[in-house]
Amino acid sequence: MPATGSDRRPTRLTVRVKLTALYGSLFLGSGAVLLTVIYLLVRDQLAVRLGTAVARTIPLEGVPSSVAMRQLRPDGTLAFLPAAEVTRAVEVTTMETLLLVSILSLIGVAAVSVAAGWWLSGRVLRPLHTITATAQRLSSSNLHERLAIKGPPDELTELAETFDRMLDRLESSFDSQRRFVANASHELRTPLAVQRAAVQIGLAGNPTPEKAAEIREQLLTANRRIERLIDGLLVLARSDRGLAKRAKVDMHTVVAEAVGQYRAEAGRREIELQVRLTEATVSGDRVLLTQLVTNLVSNAIRHNLPSGGTVWVRTDVFGGLTVSNTGPKVPAGQIPQLFEPFRRGEGRTDKGEGAGLGLSIVDSITRAHGGTVKAEPRPDGGLRVKVELPRG
């Protein structure tokens, strides 16, 4: 199908052509101004200096000072030329020659400047062509490519380095999304397989009431696990979108309410809760911050010693929250993995109590608030997680 008038892209000048035209125009304009100034200065000074020079260098004995030169007529007689005529003739000839040479020189140098500007702009814009070609070629399958442009530290190399850093973030994000989808599929497949097996095998024939009750409990357990997983995914998606609005939140109040919800569970597990709260106001979303504190406290209780463990919860006036617990030793190299979805790590493989989204949700909510979260292993075992949030 032939392209219509609306589909046809309008002809446009490239940046290289524009830069070359700009270089040439600036040089031509500045050269013309310079030559005009020189021409006017020479014209104003030439007559005076020629008259003085003629009067001094061609003195004639017995001839008035206004006469500067003798000329032999065709009939053999001698004529005398006035100094003014000699000066005028030399001035006109000199100025005409100066004007012609200036114009030819300006045209020649302008042509050279245009050619030099075309070559120079091509070299300067070469990194931009590389960036454009790479951006057009990139897709989810080749995000590993980089520009790696070398050169002097200027705006273009800085742009190329920024582009490479952006590709690093995109590649990391795509890899994280691929792992997330694969892990989410795996996490959902297990309870769904349990439900299918319970229905197909357990309910086959005429099961006894005891068998039916057992199957019902299996189905409810699988259903609760799917529900927790979906709730975690929804919170994660909401926090990843960022905050639509902010409000002042009393962080110490949020922490006190969340800790209060888990005191009974901590008592059943024989875990001591040591809480020290300092009044702190932060800027953010109260619902998401409640989810953040809940995840940290529940993780600290769940991943603790079988009995006799301790959980420490602290807030400070600068908007910081620190949750520490006793428990199995966590290798330092494993800390970054704990913030990825569905990554439980050693000692965190229990499938029944969590979906492996706790710390990834904490990280997402913290980033949505413009804060930071850090985790470090405790020397005696367990983990210490510190969250810094912007003050209200």
N, C-alpha and C positions, 0 to 999 in steps of 0.2 A: 504494500500500500504506500503510495507516495506521501511524503510528509506534507502536512498542511501548513498554512502560514503560522498557526499557533504553536505547532510542534517544532518548527524550525528555530533553532537557537540563534539569537542575534549575534552578528559578528562583533567580537570584542577584542580590544587590544590587550596583549599580554603585559604582565608587569615588566618583563624585560624590555619590550618596546617602549613602554611608558618611561622607564628609567633612562633608556638611551636617549629618547626625545628630551627628557628633562636635562640630562647632562649636556647634550648638544645645544639646547636652547640657552642654558645658563652660560655656557662658554661663549656662544656666539654673541649673546647680549652683552656680557662683560667685556669681550674683546672689542665689540663695536663701540662701547662707551669709552674704553681706554684709547682706541685709535682716534676717536673724535676729539677727545681732550688733547692728545698729542698734536693732532692736525691744527687745532685752534691755537695752541701755544706756539707752535712753529710759525704759523702764519703771522701772529702778532709780533713775534720777535725778529722774524727774518728780514723784513724791510729795514728796520732800524739798524740791525747789525750789518747788513749788506752795505747800506749807505755809508756807515762809518768806516767799514773795511775798504770800500772803493776809494773814499776820500783819502785814506791813509796810505794805501798801497800804490796808488797811481797818481802821484803828484806830477804836474806838468809845468815846466818853467815858462813863465810869461803868459800862462793861461789862467783864467779865473777859477776859483775853487769849485764852482758849480759845473765845470767841464771835467769829465773824468777820462775820456778816451779819444784818441785820434783814429780816424777812419779814412782810408784812401778811396777817393771817388773813382769811377771808371775813367773820367777824363784826366786823371792824374793829380787832381788837386786834393788838398788835405782838408778833411772836415773834422769837427770836434763834436762828440756825443755828450749830452748832459749826463751828469751822475744819476739823476732821478730815473732817466730812461734805462740806463744800464741796470740799476737796482731793480726796477719793475720787471725787466725782461728775465733777469736771473730768478726773481721771486716766483714769477708765473711758471717758469720751467721747473723749478725745484718743487713747488707745491703740486703740480700735475703729476710729476714723477712719484712724489711721496704718496699721493692719493691712490695712484694705480698700484704701486707696490703694496700698500696697506690693504687694499681690497683683495688683491690676489693672495696675500699672505693670510688674511682672515678666512677666506674661503678654503684654502688648503688646510690650515690648522683646524678649522671647524670640521672638515671631513675626517681628519685624523682623530679628533676628539670623539666624533660619533662612532667611529670604528672601535676606538679604545673603550668607550662607554658600553658598546654592545658586548665586547669581550669581557669587560670587568663585571657588568651586571649578570652575565651568564655564570661566571665563577661565584659571584656572591649568592645567586639564587639557586645554585646547584643543590644545596641541602634541602631547600624547599621542594624541589622536584623529587628528591629521594623520599622525603616525608609523604608527599602526595601519592607517589607510586606505591609506597608501602601501605598507606592507609587504604587505598583502593584494593589492594591485594589481600588484606588481612581478613580472616574469618575465624570462627571458633576452632578450626583445625590447625591453624598455623600462627597462633598467638605467641609462639616461642621466638619468632623472628624479632630482631632488633636492628635499629639504624646503625648504632655504634659509629657515629660520625666523629671523626677526629679533626681537630683544627684549633685555632687560637680561641681563647675564652671570650666569646662575644654573644650577641643575642641569638644568633642562629644555632650555635652549638648548645646554648642553654635551652632553646626550644627543642632541639633533638634529644637532649638528655631528659627533659620533661616528658617528651613523647615516649621515650623508653621506659621511664618510671611508670607512666600511665599503663603501658603494656604489661609491666610487671604486676600491677594491681589487677588488671583485667584477667591476666592468665591465672593469678591466684584465685580470683573470684570465680572464674569458670571452673577451675579444678575443684574448688570448694562446693560449687553447685552440683557438679557431677557426683562427687562423693555423697553430698546430701541426698540427691535423688536416689542413688543406689542404696544408701543406708536406710532411707525412709521406706523404700520398696521392700528391703529385707525385713525391717522391723514390722511392717504391716503383714508381710507374707506369713510370718510365724503364727500370730494369733488367728489369722484367717484359716490357716491349715489346721490348727487345733479345732476351730469351730466346725470345719468341714468334716474332719475325722470323727468328731463327736456326733455329728448328725448322721453321717453315712454309716458308721460302724456301731456307735453306742446305741443309736435308736433303731438299729435294724432288728427285725423280729418283734418280740414283745418283752421289753426290758422290765425287770422288777422295779418296784418303787424305790428301793435303795439305789439301784443302778441309774434310774432316771434322775434321782436327786444328785448323784455324783456328776452326771452329765450336765445337769443344770448349773452346778457350781463351776464346772470347767468352762461352760459357755459364758457365764457371768464374769469369770476371771479374764477370759480372752477379750470380752467386750470392754471391761474396765481398762485393760491395757491399751486397746485401740482408742478409747475415749481420752486417756491421758496423753497419748501420742498426738492426737488431733488437737487437743487443747494446747499442748506445747508448741505445735507447729503454728497455730493461730497467733499465739503470743509472740513467737519469733517473727512471724510475718509483720505483725503490727509494729513491733519495735524497730524492725529493719526499715520501715517507711519513714521513721523519724517522728518528731512531735509536731502536731498541728497547732497546739497552744501550750503555754506554760503557766504555772501558778506557783505561789510560794507553798512549800510543803514542809511541815515540821517533821524532820527525819527521825528524831528521837521518839516521836509518837508512833510513827509507822513501824519502827523497829520494836517498840514495846508491844504493840498489838500483834505483830507477827510472832514474836517470841512467846507471847501468851498462848497462842494457838498450839504450840508444840511442847508446852511444859508436860502435858499428860503423856505424850508419846515418849519424851525424854525420860520421864519417870518409869515407864514400862521397860525401857531399855537400860535402866539404871545409869543414866548419863546425867551428869551435873551441868546445869546451865549457869554460868557466871556472866552477869550482865552489868555493864557500867555505861550509862547513857548520859551524854552531855547535850544540852540543848543546842540544836543546829537546824537552821532553815536553809533549804535548797530550792532551786528553781527547776520545776519539772512536772511530770504527770504522776499523780498520787497512785493511780491504779497500777501503772507499770513499776513504780518504785516499790509498791507492796509486793508485787510478783518477784522483784529482784531480791528483796530481803527474805521472802518466803523460800525461794530457791536456795539461797545461801544457808539459811538455818536448817532447812530440811536435809540438805546434802551433808552438813556438818554432823547432824544426828545420825543419818543413815549410814554414812561411811565412817564409822567410829569403831571403838573397841567393842567386843561382844558385851562387855559390862564394865562398869567402873570408869567409863571415859568421861571427858569434860569438853564442853563447848564454851568458848569465850566470845562474847559479842560486845563490841565497843563502838561508840560514836564520838566524834570530836567536834569542836565548835567550827571547824573549817569545812564541814560537810563531808567528812570522811567516815566510812564504815568499815570496820575490820571484824571478820569472823574467822576464828581459829578453832581447830579441834584436834583431839588425839585420834590415833588410828594407825593403820599400816603406813610404813614408810613409802613415800612417793619419790621416784627418781626425778632429779631436776630436769633432765632432758625430756621427761614425759609431760611437763606442765603445759606447753603450748597445745598438745593434743587434747587436753581436757576441755579446752574452750571450743573445740569443734563439735558439731552435732553428732550424736550417737557414739562418741568416743568416751568410754568409761575408764579405760586404763586398768592397770593391775589393782586387784582388790576392789574393783568397781564393776564387776561383771554380773551383778544380780539383775535378772531380767524382770522380776516381778514387781519391784518397787519404783522403778523409774524408766524413762524412755531414753536416757542419755542426752537430754537437752538442757539440763539444769544450768551448767556454767556457760553454755553457748547463749542461752537466753539472758543470763546476767551480763555477758559481754555485749550483746546486742542492745540491751536497754541502757547500759552505761554509755555506749557510743552515741545512742540516740539523744542522750542528755548532754553530750559534749564532755563527758568525764573520762576517766581512765580506770582500768581494773588490772591489778597485778596479783599473782599468786606465787607462793614460794613454799617449799616443803619445810616442815618443822624438824629440827634435829632429832627429836625423840619420836617422830612419827606423826602423821597427820598433815594438815595443810593450813596455811594462813592466806586468806584472801582479803585484799584491801581495795576498797572502791573509793575513788575521789570524785565528787560531784560539784558542779558550780553552785556557789552560794546564792541564796535567794536575795 
